[in-house]
Amino acid sequence: TIADFKANFDDHAAQLIRIDTVDLTETGSFANGDQIDIARAADTSILMVHFYDTDLTGSVIPEKANVTGIAYWHYSEAKIAPRFKADVEKVEIIPEKVSDILSGNMMRVYPNPSSGMFTFELRMDGISDLEIEIFSLNGKMVYRNAYRSVSAVHEQIDLRNMARGMYLLRVRTADEVSVSKLVIR
């Protein structure tokens, strides 16, 4: 966490660290020497583009990310310096407005929990484009499939290669979003 990083900086100095699910306060693209505030709840720190002219320079600054980088002390502050673009892993934001696309529709995901093989079924009253996405709890998308102009879907989803734990299933139509839990045991 940011709090641990700052409170115990001596334990982390010059080490490769990772801070998950932080908000980045800037928009646009990363530039050499940028110092961008990062926050998680009330805790803040600074992401610094310290390694110049890598593929991070010029890449889009995400709104939320898991940040990996070298921990270093700079101008009396603990900062994290990502080495390249892959060190700033965008976290997909689950929308705040979660409505139930099942109003008059039927959706089932079974068995849940399972060993990683799930059956997804959805029948809708009308025809719509549809996206099925599955995220780990740290926001990383682990599965995605899109359908165009459908009224029903029956799909086997194989997540047997994923770690045990809870995942979020997000189903989106043009108008609504439904989010539910999946458990791999």
FENJONOR-V489705 format. One record per residue. RES is the residue in three letters. PSI is psi in degrees with one decimal (NA if undefined). Layout:
# FENJONOR-V489705
res | psi
RES | PSI
RES | PSI
This chain:
# FENJONOR-V489705
res | psi
THR | 163.1
ILE | -41.0
ALA | -45.4
ASP | -42.4
PHE | -45.9
LYS | -42.0
ALA | -30.0
ASN | 41.2
PHE | -38.9
ASP | -30.1
ASP | -20.4
HIS | -11.7
ALA | 131.0
ALA | 16.8
GLN | 157.6
LEU | 121.2
ILE | 167.6
ARG | 132.5
ILE | 119.7
ASP | 147.8
THR | 63.9
VAL | 151.5
ASP | 134.9
LEU | 131.1
THR | -14.8
GLU | 160.2
THR | 173.1
GLY | -138.7
SER | 151.7
PHE | 141.9
ALA | 153.6
ASN | 131.9
GLY | -3.1
ASP | 141.9
GLN | 109.2
ILE | 126.9
ASP | 136.7
ILE | 148.3
ALA | 149.5
ARG | 113.1
ALA | -126.3
ALA | -4.6
ASP | 138.8
THR | 156.2
SER | -165.9
ILE | 130.6
LEU | 125.7
MET | 130.5
VAL | 85.9
HIS | -28.1
PHE | 107.2
TYR | 149.3
ASP | 34.7
THR | -176.5
ASP | -8.3
LEU | -39.5
THR | 122.9
GLY | -11.3
SER | 158.7
VAL | 136.0
ILE | 118.4
PRO | 160.2
GLU | -35.1
LYS | 139.4
ALA | 159.8
ASN | 124.5
VAL | 125.2
THR | 141.4
GLY | -179.4
ILE | 130.7
ALA | 126.1
TYR | 159.7
TRP | 127.3
HIS | 121.7
TYR | 52.6
SER | 26.3
GLU | 144.1
ALA | 127.1
LYS | 159.6
ILE | 132.1
ALA | 100.9
PRO | 145.3
ARG | -32.2
PHE | 178.6
LYS | -40.6
ALA | -18.4
ASP | -11.4
VAL | 85.2
GLU | 112.4
LYS | 134.9
VAL | 124.7
GLU | 132.5
ILE | 124.8
ILE | 123.9
PRO | 146.9
GLU | -36.0
LYS | 103.8
VAL | 113.0
SER | 170.9
ASP | 109.0
ILE | 2.4
LEU | 4.3
SER | 99.6
GLY | -5.4
ASN | 171.1
MET | 122.0
MET | 136.8
ARG | 142.3
VAL | 121.0
TYR | 158.6
PRO | 152.8
ASN | 108.0
PRO | 163.8
SER | -179.6
SER | 1.6
GLY | -10.3
MET | 117.6
PHE | 148.5
THR | 128.1
PHE | 126.1
GLU | 136.5
LEU | 131.1
ARG | 128.5
MET | 157.4
ASP | -35.9
GLY | -162.4
ILE | 136.4
SER | 158.4
ASP | 150.4
LEU | 138.9
GLU | 135.4
ILE | 125.3
GLU | 143.7
ILE | 132.8
PHE | 143.8
SER | 168.0
LEU | -16.2
ASN | 7.6
GLY | 0.6
LYS | 127.9
MET | 125.7
VAL | -9.7
TYR | 143.2
ARG | 138.0
ASN | 140.3
ALA | 144.0
TYR | 144.1
ARG | 130.2
SER | 63.4
VAL | 156.9
SER | -12.3
ALA | 148.0
VAL | 136.0
HIS | 115.2
GLU | 141.1
GLN | 127.8
ILE | 119.4
ASP | 107.4
LEU | 25.6
ARG | -20.5
ASN | -0.5
MET | 156.1
ALA | 153.6
ARG | 148.8
GLY | -168.5
MET | 142.3
TYR | 161.1
LEU | 128.5
LEU | 121.1
ARG | 125.6
VAL | 124.1
ARG | 135.4
THR | -176.1
ALA | -28.4
ASP | -24.0
GLU | 164.4
VAL | 138.7
SER | 133.8
VAL | 131.4
SER | 167.4
LYS | 143.2
LEU | 142.1
VAL | 126.7
ILE | 125.6
ARG | NA
